[in-house]
Amino acid sequence: MWFERDRLGVHSMGFDARDQRRWFTPETIAALEATPPRELDALHDALAELEADVLVEYDPEDAAIDHQEEDRWRMVAPPTDAAFPTITEDFAAAIEAHVRSLPPRWRLDGAALAFELVGTILRPWWTAEHARRTKTWRITARRRRGTRRTRRR
């Protein structure tokens, strides 16, 4: 995590799907993948709230920020000891506890990693849900169009 020189932002290092998994144990990933999609969706929302809560703690306009020092942290991955422990139940509470236990510099990265991992696991479900809703909408729209034509005649 680092502060931008423009005093407008706080940034976290983004990771792709493969790199996200490095920060979690295989047991945690398996437990998340076994969780029903609707529960994962609720967890994803809770993790978004956690990330927002962590973000509020940082003030990019703070005059005490040493931007020379911040440049050292630009695009630096969190240390390996920031990796998540094995979590198999009560994900939201366990992830929040771990994120809060991290040093302030790495809290945003920890929250973002958990949020991104759950989003990556949910992506196929979201795609299928979107396709299902689109198909339902199209069928409903066709029915309505047909009904209107019948009434006009």
KETI-349538 format. One record per residue: x, y negated, z of N, C-alpha, C in turn. Coordinates in steps of 0.02 Angstrom, whole numbers, plus 32768, in hexadecimal, padded with zeros to 4 digits. Each point is the difference from the previous one (the first is absolute). Layout:
REM KETI-349538
XYZXYZXYZ
...
***
This chain:
REM KETI-349538
802A803A80007FD67FC68000802D7FC38000
7FEC7FCD7FD980267FC380007FD37FC47FF2
80187FC580137FDC7FC27FF4801C7FE17FC0
7FD47FE67FD680167FDD7FC480187FBA8011
802D7FE67FD8801A7FBC800B7FCB7FCA7FF6
7FCD800F7FD87FCC7FCE7FF27FD17FF6803C
800A802780357FD87FFD803D7FB780127FF3
7FF380227FC97FBC80137FF07FF1804A800A
80338028800B7FF180478003802E8029802C
7FE4803880148024803380247FF8803E7FD4
803680227FF17FFC80377FD080178041801F
7FE380367FE6801280438015801A80257FC2
802E802D800B801B80287FC97FCB80327FEA
7FF180027FC07FCF80307FE6802280417FEC
7FDD80378008801C80417FEE7FD180247FD1
801D80297FD37FD580287FD57FE9803E8026
7FD680287FE07FE08039802380358030801C
8035800C7FDC80338030801880267FE3803C
80127FC07FFB80257FE280387FD67FF8803E
7FBE7FF67FF87FD47FFA803B80048040802A
800380387FE07FFF80418023803F800B802A
80367FDE7FF1803E800880277FF77FE98048
7FD17FD4800D7FF87FE280427FCF8027802C
7FE380367FE47FCF80288025801580497FFF
7FEE802580348010804780027FD180267FD2
8014803A7FE77FD480287FD57FBF80138024
8003800A80427FC3801180267FCE7FC77FFF
801A7FC380077FD47FC57FFF7FDF7FF87FBC
802780097FCB7FE67FF97FBC7FCB80367FF3
800E803E80167FD080367FF77FC07FF28026
80067FE6803D7FC47FF080287FD87FC87FDF
80227FCE7FE57FDC7FCA7FDD7FDD801A7FC2
8022802B7FDA7FE2801C7FC37FC5802D8010
7FFF801E803B7FC8802C80147FC57FD8801D
800A7FC1800D7FCB7FD6801C7FCD7FF07FCA
7FBF800180117FCC7FF07FCF800A7FB87FE4
7FF27FF67FC0800C7FBF7FE07FDD7FC68023
7FC4800980187FDD7FC8802080247FEB8041
801B8031802580267FEF803C80427FDD7FED
801F80187FCA803D7FDF7FE87FF37FB97FEA
7FC67FF57FE17FEE7FBD7FEA7FF87FD2803D
7FE1801A80357FF97FD9803E80457FF3801F
802C80327FFE80447FF7801A80257FCB7FD7
7FF680027FBE80207FCE7FD47FEA7FB98014
7FC07FF8800E7FE67FBF8016801F7FEC8043
80058030802E801E7FF28042804A7FEC7FF9
802380217FD180467FEF7FF680087FBC7FDF
7FD07FEC7FD680017FBD7FE37FF97FCC8038
7FD4800F80307FF87FD3803A80407FFD8029
80208039800A803E8002802680357FD67FDC
800580077FBF80317FD97FDA7FF27FB58006
7FC17FEE7FFD7FED7FB9800880117FE78047
7FF3802A803280117FED8045804B7FF58009
8027802C7FE280497FFA800580177FC17FDB
7FE27FF37FC780137FC67FD87FF27FBE8024
7FCC7FFE80287FEE7FC3802580367FEE8033
80268031801680357FF38032803A7FD77FE4
80067FFE7FBE80387FDE7FE07FEA7FBC7FE6
80297FCD800B7FF17FBD7FE880367FEB7FCE
7FF080027FBF80337FEF7FCE80157FB78002
7FD97FD5802280107FB9800480297FEF803E
80138032802780277FF6803D80447FE17FED
80107FC7801F803F7FDD7FF1803D8026801A
7FF6802F802D80388025801D801980397FD3
7FDE800C7FC9801480367FD380417FED7FDC
8031802B800680407FF57FDE7FFC80237FBC
7FF97FD97FCB7FF6801E7FBE803F80217FE5
803A7FEB8017803E80237FED7FFD8048801B
7FEA8006803E7FF98042801F7FCA80297FDD
7FC97FDF7FEF7FC880237FDF8014801C7FBC
802D7FDE7FDE801780197FBE802380438006
801D800E803A80208042800B7FCD80397FFF
7FC17FF080137FCC803480077FD580087FC2
800D7FD87FCD7FD880037FC3800880457FDE
7FC880227FF47FFE80427FDF802880368024
80047FFB80428022803380287FCB802E801E
800A80417FF67FD18032801B80098004804C
7FCA8012802280068009804A803380378011
801B7FFE803C802F803480147FDC80438007
802680367FFE7FE2804280037FDE800E8042
80157FDE80357FDE800C80407FBB7FDF8003
7FEC7FDE7FCB7FBD7FE47FFC7FCE80327FE3
8019803C7FEF7FD480347FE47FCB80148033
7FC780147FE67FC78011802B80098046801E
7FEB800A803F80018043801D7FC9802A7FE2
7FFE803F80127FCA802C7FE87FBE7FEA801F
7FCF7FF47FD47FBD7FEB80167FCE802E7FDD
7FD7802280277FD0802E7FE17FB87FF08013
7FF67FD1802E7FBB7FED801380027FB8801B
7FC77FE180027FF87FBB801680357FD37FDE
7FFE80017FBE80337FDF7FD880057FB5800F
7FC77FDE800380017FB7800880257FEC8040
7FEF801F8038801E7FEF8040804B80128000
8011803A7FE6804680168000802B7FD47FD3
7FE57FEE7FC680267FD57FD280087FBB801E
7FCB7FE6801E80057FBE801F803380018039
800080348029803080048037804780027FE5
800B80267FCA804380037FE480167FBC7FE3
7FD27FE07FDB80107FBF7FE280117FCE8037
7FD97FFF8035800C7FD180388042800F8024
8017803F7FFD803E80128021803E7FEC7FD8
7FF77FEF7FC080387FED7FD680197FBA8012
803F7FF27FF280197FBB800A7FD77FD07FD4
7FF77FC280157FD67FD17FD980127FFC7FB6
803F80047FEF80147FFB7FB97FE080377FD6
7FF4803B801C7FE980397FD87FB780108009
7FDC7FDB80297FB9800F800B7FD67FFA7FC1
800C7FCB7FDA7FD97FF77FC2800F80387FCF
803F80147FFB801180377FD37FDF80418016
8000800D80417FDF803D801A7FB680017FF1
7FDF7FC8800C7FB87FFC7FF27FF280087FB5
802A7FE07FD87FF780047FB7800C80477FE6
80328022801C800E80457FEB7FC4802E800D
7FE47FFB803B7FC6802A80117FC57FEF7FD3
7FF37FC17FF67FC87FE97FD5800A801A7FB9
803C7FFA7FE5800E80167FBC7FFB804B7FF8
8018802680327FFC80497FFC7FB880177FFE
7FD67FE6802C7FBA801380017FDF7FEC7FBE
80117FC67FE67FE57FEB7FBF8016802E7FC8
803D801780028019802E7FCD7FDB80438003
7FF38018803C7FDB803F80097FB87FF77FE9
7FE47FC5800B7FBA7FF27FEE7FF67FF17FB5
80347FED7FDD7FF87FEA7FBA7FD880307FD4
800D804180007FD7802D7FD67FB67FFF8013
7FF17FFB80407FBA7FFE80167FE07FBF7FE9
80247FC780087FE57FC07FEA7FF280017FB5
802D801E7FD97FF680057FB77FC280297FF0
7FF8803880227FC5802B7FF57FC07FDC8015
80027FDD80397FC67FDA80177FED7FC97FCF
80327FDE7FE77FF37FCA7FCF7FE0801D7FC1
801B80387FE87FE380207FC47FB98016800E
7FF3801C803B7FBD801780107FCF7FC58003
80157FCA80207FD47FC580057FF37FE17FBC
80347FFE7FD67FF87FE47FBD7FCF802A7FD8
8007804280047FD3802D7FDC7FB87FF78019
7FF77FFD80417FBE7FF6801D7FE27FBE7FE9
80297FCC80007FE87FBF7FEA7FEA80017FB7
802880217FD67FEE80047FB87FBF80267FF6
7FF8803780247FC280267FF97FC57FD68017
80077FDF80387FCB7FD5801A7FF07FC77FD0
80347FE27FE37FF67FC97FD17FDB80187FC2
8010803C7FE77FDD801C7FC67FB7800B8010
7FF3801B803B7FBA800D80137FDA7FBE8003
801E7FCE801C7FDE7FBF80057FF47FE27FBC
803180057FD37FF77FE67FBC7FC680237FDE
7FFF804280067FCA80277FE17FBC7FEE801D
7FFD7FF3803F7FC17FEE80217FE87FBD7FE7
802D7FD07FF87FED7FBE7FE87FE580037FB9
801F80267FD67FE980067FBB7FBA801D7FFD
7FF4803180297FBF801F80017FCB7FCF8016
80107FD780307FCF7FCF80197FF27FCA7FCE
80317FEC7FD87FF67FC97FD17FD080137FC8
7FFF803F7FED7FD580147FC87FBB80048015
***
